[in-house]
Amino acid sequence: MADCRPPLSKLVFKKFDVDGSGFIDAKELGRMAYYLGYKLTEGEILAAIDKLDKNGDGKINCEEFSEWWKEGDDTRFSQLDLPEKSEKELKDAIDLFKYYDTDMSGYIDCKEFKAVHENLKTSYSMTDSCDEAKKQMDKNSDGKISLQEFVSWLLRNNIINA
């Protein structure tokens, strides 16, 4: 008799997709890791999302999750551990985001982004215009930059390493 149960990866995905969105976000990934015995820092969670998110939308869909889950217990979470230097760079990036998120909304809006852009031009020799840089960071085109979008952009542009 054939086994009609869904694969374990889909069951785990469904369990931790608490809001039923069809995606695992940073908060849900952190909860899942903790539940499975792995305490990931905020930086490790953001780097993990960036690593697992193959289509660049800032969240993990079921297919992306299943690919990662297939790697097995021995390597699944160990690949998400970060060297101390990378962890510090991510923490600094998170602190930078929080510094510029002056209204503490969890996003960098257009007004706040101008200051971010000036910092990136000065500190990292960024040559893109403010509009170009904002467009590159704002992957979901909602007019504001989330922490995940900010960190993903820094990683993609080798400003920080994870």
N, C-alpha and C positions, 0 to 999 in steps of 0.2 A: 504494500500500500504506500502511495506517495505521501511525502511530508508536505502539507499545505501551509505550514507556518511561514510567516515572513522571515527574512534573514534577521539575525540578531542586531545588525547595524541599524535596520529600520525601526526595530522595537526600541532600541536605546535612543535613537534620534527622536522618535515620537514622544518618549517619556520626558526628555529634556527640552523639547520645543514647547515650553510651558504656555506661551501665549497662542499656540496653534497657528503661527504665521507661516509655517512651512520652512522656516529658517532657524538656525541656532545663532543667536547674537552673542556678544562678549559676556554679558551677564549669565546667560544660560550655559555657555561653555565653562565659565568659572564654577558654576554650581555643579555641573556634571563632573568636572575634574575633582572637585572636593569630595563629592559623593563616592567617587571611585577610588579615593585615597590619595589624590595628588593635589597639593596646595600650590596653585599657580599665583604668582604675583600679578598685579594689574598689567605690568609691562609684558610678562610672559603671555598673558591672555591676548593682549593686542597683537603681539608678534605671532601667536598661534593662529589668530583669525587671518592675519595677513598671509601666513604660510598655507593655510588650508583653503582659503577663498580663491579658487582658481579663476573665477570670472570677474573678480575685482569689485563686487558690489558691496563689500564690507560685512557680509554675513555668510554663513555656511549653509548651503542647501543640502538636501538629502544625498544627492549624488556625490558631492564633495566630501561629506561626512563619511559615507560608505567607503570611498577610496581610502581615506585615512584609517578607518576602523579595520580594514582588511590587513593592515600592517602587523596586527597582533599585539598581544599584551606586552611583550618584551620591549618593543620599540615604539609603540604608539605614543606614550607620554614622554619617554626619554628624549625623543627628537624635539620636544617642545621646551626642554630645559635650555636656559640661556647662560652663556659664560658671564662672569661677574661684570666684565667691561660692557657687554651688550645690555645687561640689565640696568647698569648705571646710565647708559645713553638713553634707554627707553624711559627711565624715571625722569631724566632731565627734560626729555621731549614732553612728557605728561605735565611736568611742572610748568614748562613754557606755555603749553596750551592753556592750562589753568590761569596762568598769569594774564594772558591776553583775553580770556573769557571773562571780561570785567563785570558783566551782569550775571555771571554764574548760571547761565542758561544751559550749559552743557554743549554749547555750540559757539563757534566764532562767526558772528554776523558780518555784514559788509563793512560797517563802521569799525569794528574791532579788527577786521582783516587788514586794513591799511597799515596798522601798527605792526602786525605780524610780517607783512610784506617788507616793510622798512628794515625790520630785524633780520630777515633772511637775506636781503640785499647786502646789508652791512656785514653780517657775521659769516655768510656762506657764499658771498659773491654771486648771488642770484642775478641773472640778467633778464628774466622774464618780466613783462609788465605786470602790474597788479591784477588786471583783468585776466591775463593769460594764466598766471599762477593760481588764481582763485578757481578758474575753470578746470585746471588740472586736478586740484584738490577735491573739488565738489563733485565727486563721482556720481551721486544720485541727482544732481542738478536741482537741489531744493533751495539754493540760495544761501546756504549756511554750511559751515565746515564742522563735522563731528570730530571727536577725538580720534575715532578709528580712521577717518579719512585723512586727518592730519598726520598721524603716525605712519599710515600706509604710504603717503606721499614722501615723507622723510626717508622711509626704507627704500622705496623705488628709486629715489634720486641719490642714494648712497650718502645721505647726510648723516644718518645713523645706521648702525649695522646690528642685525639680530641673528 
